[in-house]
Amino acid sequence: MDPLEIPLRDLHLPEMIGWWPLAPAWWFLIVLAFAGLVFLLYRLFEKWRRNASRRVALKELARIQHEYKDGVDEISLAIELSDLLRRTMLAYAPRNEVAGLTGQSWLQWLDQGLDDKPFSEGSGRNVESLPYRCPEGIEDDVDVQGLINAVKSRLQTPLPAEAL
């Protein structure tokens, strides 16, 4: 037989394997990634919600600082800072742990989780004594900016887990 007369056809390669429909393992990975994303968004939302009192307290601190710059005296400033600290710490920690603290024990409790001890050993200790001082008796021994920085540091720094 003549090779040119043989009824042969060209070779046909099979079609390329498509990416759709996906294999079950890919569907599993997609569901797993989606579940991970939902979990991550939930955790971020919970963190944002837990820090609501922190955000409000920092806004209140900014308002108090602005009023002090506008001419409020040191005693009024210390009263407002003391009140802000007490209200905010009651929102962070259990009431029975915080509400009864006064004096040095309150200042030591405020120092939890802070690197230096601004309340029991630094300028933050004025938050406890300054509201009760005579306005004429305030000398240059009061570091107002140090007091504000100590309060801001306490508000920005989360309490250690064992304190809660």
C-alpha positions as CSV (number, residue, x, y, z in Angstrom):
1,M,0.0,0.0,0.0
2,D,1.1,3.5,-0.8
3,P,1.8,5.5,2.3
4,L,0.2,8.6,0.8
5,E,-3.0,6.8,0.3
6,I,-3.4,5.6,3.9
7,P,-6.3,7.5,5.5
8,L,-4.4,8.9,8.5
9,R,-5.5,11.9,10.5
10,D,-3.4,14.4,12.4
11,L,-2.8,13.7,16.1
12,H,-5.2,15.6,18.3
13,L,-3.9,16.5,21.8
14,P,-6.5,16.5,24.5
15,E,-7.7,19.9,25.7
16,M,-5.8,21.6,28.5
17,I,-7.1,20.8,32.0
18,G,-9.1,23.7,33.1
19,W,-8.9,25.3,36.5
20,W,-12.7,25.3,36.9
21,P,-14.4,23.5,38.6
22,L,-12.0,23.5,41.5
23,A,-10.9,20.3,43.1
24,P,-12.3,19.7,46.6
25,A,-9.0,20.4,48.3
26,W,-9.0,23.9,46.8
27,W,-12.6,24.5,48.1
28,F,-11.4,23.4,51.6
29,L,-8.5,25.9,51.4
30,I,-10.8,28.7,50.4
31,V,-13.2,28.0,53.2
32,L,-10.3,27.7,55.6
33,A,-8.9,31.1,54.5
34,F,-12.3,32.7,54.7
35,A,-12.8,31.4,58.2
36,G,-9.4,32.7,59.2
37,L,-10.2,36.1,57.9
38,V,-13.5,36.2,59.7
39,F,-11.7,35.1,62.9
40,L,-9.1,37.8,62.5
41,L,-11.7,40.5,61.9
42,Y,-13.6,39.4,64.9
43,R,-10.5,39.6,67.1
44,L,-9.7,43.1,65.8
45,F,-13.3,44.2,66.5
46,E,-13.1,42.8,70.0
47,K,-9.8,44.6,70.6
48,W,-11.2,47.9,69.3
49,R,-14.3,47.5,71.5
50,R,-12.2,46.7,74.6
51,N,-10.2,49.8,74.0
52,A,-13.2,52.1,73.8
53,S,-12.7,53.3,77.4
54,R,-9.0,53.9,76.7
55,R,-9.9,56.1,73.7
56,V,-12.5,58.0,75.6
57,A,-10.1,58.5,78.5
58,L,-7.3,59.8,76.2
59,K,-9.8,62.3,74.7
60,E,-10.8,63.5,78.1
61,L,-7.1,63.9,79.1
62,A,-6.5,66.0,76.0
63,R,-9.5,68.2,77.0
64,I,-8.1,68.5,80.6
65,Q,-4.7,69.5,79.2
66,H,-6.3,72.1,77.0
67,E,-8.2,73.6,79.9
68,Y,-5.0,73.7,81.9
69,K,-3.2,75.6,79.2
70,D,-6.1,78.0,79.1
71,G,-5.5,78.9,82.8
72,V,-7.0,76.3,85.1
73,D,-5.0,76.1,88.4
74,E,-3.0,73.1,89.4
75,I,-5.4,71.9,92.1
76,S,-8.3,71.7,89.7
77,L,-6.1,69.9,87.2
78,A,-5.1,67.4,89.9
79,I,-8.7,66.8,90.9
80,E,-9.8,66.2,87.3
81,L,-6.8,63.9,86.6
82,S,-7.5,61.9,89.8
83,D,-11.1,61.6,88.8
84,L,-10.2,60.5,85.3
85,L,-7.7,57.9,86.6
86,R,-10.2,56.5,89.1
87,R,-13.1,56.2,86.5
88,T,-10.8,54.7,83.8
89,M,-9.2,52.2,86.1
90,L,-12.7,51.1,87.3
91,A,-13.5,50.4,83.7
92,Y,-10.3,48.4,83.2
93,A,-10.1,46.3,86.4
94,P,-12.6,44.7,88.8
95,R,-14.4,47.2,91.0
96,N,-13.7,45.3,94.2
97,E,-9.9,45.5,93.4
98,V,-9.8,49.2,92.6
99,A,-12.6,51.0,94.4
100,G,-11.2,50.8,97.9
101,L,-7.6,51.7,97.2
102,T,-6.3,55.0,98.6
103,G,-3.0,56.6,99.4
104,Q,0.2,54.7,98.7
105,S,-1.6,51.4,97.8
106,W,-3.5,53.3,95.1
107,L,-0.3,54.8,93.7
108,Q,1.4,51.4,93.8
109,W,-1.5,49.8,92.0
110,L,-1.3,52.5,89.3
111,D,2.3,51.6,88.8
112,Q,1.5,48.1,87.6
113,G,2.9,47.4,84.2
114,L,4.8,50.6,83.9
115,D,8.6,50.6,83.4
116,D,9.4,53.3,85.9
117,K,7.2,53.9,88.9
118,P,5.9,57.3,88.1
119,F,3.1,57.3,90.7
120,S,4.7,55.8,93.8
121,E,8.2,57.3,93.2
122,G,7.8,60.0,90.5
123,S,5.9,63.1,89.8
124,G,2.6,61.1,89.5
125,R,2.4,60.9,93.3
126,N,1.0,64.4,93.2
127,V,-2.3,63.0,91.8
128,E,-3.0,61.8,95.4
129,S,-1.8,64.8,97.4
130,L,-2.2,67.8,95.2
131,P,-6.1,68.1,95.4
132,Y,-5.9,68.6,99.1
133,R,-3.2,71.2,99.2
134,C,-3.8,74.9,99.9
135,P,-3.6,76.9,96.6
136,E,-1.2,79.4,98.2
137,G,1.0,76.5,99.5
138,I,1.9,75.2,96.1
139,E,5.5,75.9,95.4
140,D,7.7,74.9,92.5
141,D,7.9,71.3,93.8
142,V,4.9,70.3,91.7
143,D,5.9,69.0,88.2
144,V,2.6,69.4,86.4
145,Q,3.9,68.2,83.0
146,G,5.4,65.1,84.7
147,L,2.0,64.5,86.4
148,I,0.2,64.7,83.0
149,N,2.8,62.5,81.4
150,A,2.4,59.9,84.2
151,V,-1.4,59.9,83.8
152,K,-1.1,59.6,80.0
153,S,1.4,56.7,80.3
154,R,-1.0,54.9,82.7
155,L,-4.0,55.4,80.3
156,Q,-2.0,54.2,77.2
157,T,-0.4,51.2,78.8
158,P,-2.7,48.1,79.3
159,L,-2.8,46.6,82.7
160,P,-0.9,43.3,83.1
161,A,-3.0,40.2,82.8
162,E,-2.5,39.1,86.4
163,A,-3.9,42.5,87.6
164,L,-7.2,41.8,86.0
